[in-house]
Amino acid sequence: MILANLLSMNNLENQTIMTLLERAEKFRQGEKAPIDGTVVNLFFEPSTRTKMSFEMAENKMGLAVLPFETAFSSILKGETLYDTVRTMEAIGVDAVIIRHEEEEYYQQLEGCKVAVINGGDGSGQHPTQSLLDLLTIYQEFGRVEGIHVTIVGDIAHSRVAKSNAAALKQLGAEVTFICPEEWSGEYDSSEHLDDFIEKTDVVMMLRVQHERHAVSAMFSKENYHEQYGLTIEREKRMKEGAIIMHPAPINRGVEIADCLVECERSRIFKQMANGVFVRMAVLEYALKGRD
Ligand code: CP
């Protein structure tokens, strides 16, 4: 049996996505995971939600979790990522969850037999975030096909935007990108959120990723909020039943008005709750593997 990797949404078929979402929904309803194994969470970049919800998922599944702290590991002596992962494999680990600042770090791991689950690679992909976002949209609308999703913010540097762009389009959603022109990356985008706010079903706000690029010293939180943010006035113009999403962490008052973070339309904390069940489904997928 070969353990299954989850590296990107780009090569995931619709059938696989749907199976993962169905399993996540079953776990949300209390189904127990019929699987065991030993896993390690290798986080080389800061994380609150992804790391903690993987830990919660592992706990709920009764998996053995080996502790790993980069600050106390031989990474500090210059050990490579490949040698670190091969070491995990040698001592009997079945799956590693990795967050790393390098885009496509997993290319270095070719030949490793341990299952690799991508917890975010630089500005590349964040597949478990995309899956929990899809689950949240399914729970709300019962489908993704035909749903209009407006993704707003730092598109070029956002692994959330890239993962969701691929998966949402593949599943038949209509996706609009809103951002300053210099942050559009490979995507066609508009700078005018007001042109879309009344017709969109999902407004997905993104954090400005100051750590990934030199934001101009002229960057003004107030100006950004006014031009690209979900303001109180814009929320009032959203159509009935439309929802607000954000992967978090949130810059309150920058991409979204403080009081909207927990407003009636907001599904932000529901997304986080769904993250646990999606990660249970992904761990099951990785550990069950394929023949
Ligand atoms: N959404 C998300 O990936 O959050 P963390 O960086 O806290 O894991």
Boltz pocket constraint, residues with backbone or C-beta under 6 A from the ligand:
constraints:
  - pocket:
      binder: B
      contacts: [[A, 46], [A, 47], [A, 48], [A, 49], [A, 50], [A, 51], [A, 119], [A, 120], [A, 129], [A, 247], [A, 248], [A, 249]]
      max_distance: 6.0
